[in-house]
């Protein structure tokens, strides 16, 4: 960018920043997210530093404003550390309240007439569990998976806000706790002679974090992305001397492993007070709220003033204050019903679109990908964002070199949400939509009712690559050790040309490749061999039939099973008869599919013309059929679903899964549902019977609440099956 271009850009930036300053600070309107404004100011600052003579007095930038350990030992938590459900709107909070009130009424037979909420700042740090025995710190551990963490006692001892020994309560402290004589006596006994855990968040304040990064820069070390990462790295330092230098802070948020003590204290407010008297640092901003209206007021105040806090927060944790009601309201999966994390809106920043790349998927679908000037969003560097399809490009009106607003939806997925057209300089370029495939130059096609352009070339190298990646994926043939990088390497070196070639790979050829050591090669060959025996549903899904996902593949597998049962009945064959193995051949499977017409498939529920025609097209494609016959030649066999004579206790019940299950994989859960006659869907609707809730659930959980779909914890699901 030359000086003249920089001058024009600077003028545009000042105009937008000043306009937003007036809207926000004078009219109390928020046109742009604070992160976006900061990013624009940062860009302006860099340009002015580049050309100092362009700086003016009215520019927005001129406003005055122990012994090292060898390793950590795993340790079991006496009481599981729970996760939290997230809410992002007032509507979400009202839904949460309605749910736990309903549960309480169902469990007790009476509704809650009067209850309070205890609101706490949601610190963005690292959860720590401390074990105290007879008032002395015995152990400090990381959260881990909630049940098993790492023993980091030597490092937590370096945090000055963690008492090595409980402070002795004074008479004025006991008066404030308002306990009976008997209760006080019992609490004193617990403190002096018994053991319980204290839970809290270890954080690093903004100044310490900034100073640490400055020090790292001076020493030529990598800078840390955010304070949370800094704390995580500090807590896991094998040298406690290094941890001590990081000046971490610990804020307490509750006690565990002693229900009697919690019952005596009764409320979360009193529990917090008690812990502060023991010598723990508590958040002064925490507050009691009588209703959700007060919660929203507190939330808004905190959100508006969050930057004035010395540490980072990402929301407010809202808890039912009466802890005696917690066991009644209960836990769903790995998260309690009696508390909710009311999160702040997704962080937004601005950046520029450098170019748009075009990708081709396994079905030939063309997908645009925006390449961005790298920018940090919610603590992570983002350099790419999907644009979904051509219609999305048109909706946004986006151009190359545009300044755009991006956010990480749910703090995870980068998304372009807005184009700042007022910052255009005239140097922006329209995005040229390809007419031909970027990889094979075949003319792209667009079907009548689709927003997607597709490459129709069945020999396209990009389609072939994505087809192989899909074939080996976890939900398909599940060949561990084969990801995108490995598949590309095999293709580039001419070791494979299609999916059947995977089963002809030679050990010596693999060993000749970079990053393929003997152990990894042996593991890969073992995984490939293991994949030769697969369920029919997985095999059908792995073939990559357009419009056929995992659930549709299960339906087709069930159709084939039913066909075999009918044939066996007619021929009076025994199920265990060796001749029955002929039905488990790929050749027989192909005959079954090739004999069917589109109208036969349309009789199946939810199989419309598009799905039916896609099935027919696939099984009448000579190239695909040759490939499947090669798979049969290489020894691929399949097993059928469980016999339909099993008791169908979940017949016609539809299930959707979200989050991670701890006792079984998602595929195992789906298989169990199908065996019992249930159906799996990837999307929620009012017709969905159950949502199975795992750890770290996605947006489906919130949608299920709004639709009134029954939500099952993992434990409840296991009881059903």
Buried (B, 14 or more C-beta within 10 A) or exposed (E): EEEEEBBEBBEBBBEBBEEBEEBBEEEEEEEBBBBBBBBBBBBBBEBBEEBEEBBEEEBBBEEEEBEEBEEBEEBEBEBBBBBBBBBBEBEBBEBBBEBBBEBBEEEEEEEBEEBBBBBBBBBBBBBBBBBBEEBEBEBBBBBBEBEBBBBBBBBBBBBEBBBEEBEEBEEEBBEBBEBEEEBBEBBBEBBEEBBBBBBBBBBBBBEBBEEBBEEBEEEEEEEBBBBBBBBBBBBBBBBBEBBBBBBBBBBBBBBBBBEEBBEBBBBBBBBBBBBBBBBBBBBEBBBBBEEBEBBBEBBEEBBEEBEEBEBBBBBBBBBBBBBEBBEBBBBBBBBBBBBBBBBBEBBBBBBBBBEBEBBBBBBBBBBBBBBBEEBBBBBBEBEEBBBBBBEBBEEBEBBBBBBBBBBBEBBEEBBBBBBBEEBBEEEBEEBEBBEEBBBBEBEBEEEEEEEBBBBEBBEBBBBBBBBBBBBBBEBBBBBBBBEEEBBEBBBEEEBBEBBBBBBEBEEEBBEEBEEBEEEBBBEBBEBBEEBBEBBBBBBBBBBBBBBBBBBBBBBBBBBBBEBBBEBBEEEEBEEEEEEBEEBBBBEBBBEBBEEBEBEBBEEBEEBEEEBBBBBBBBBEEEEBBEBBBBBBEBEBBBBBBEEEEEEEEBEEBBBBBBBBBBEBEBBEBBBBBBBBBBBBBEEBEEEBBBBBBBBEBEEBBBBBBEBEBEBBBBEBBBEBE
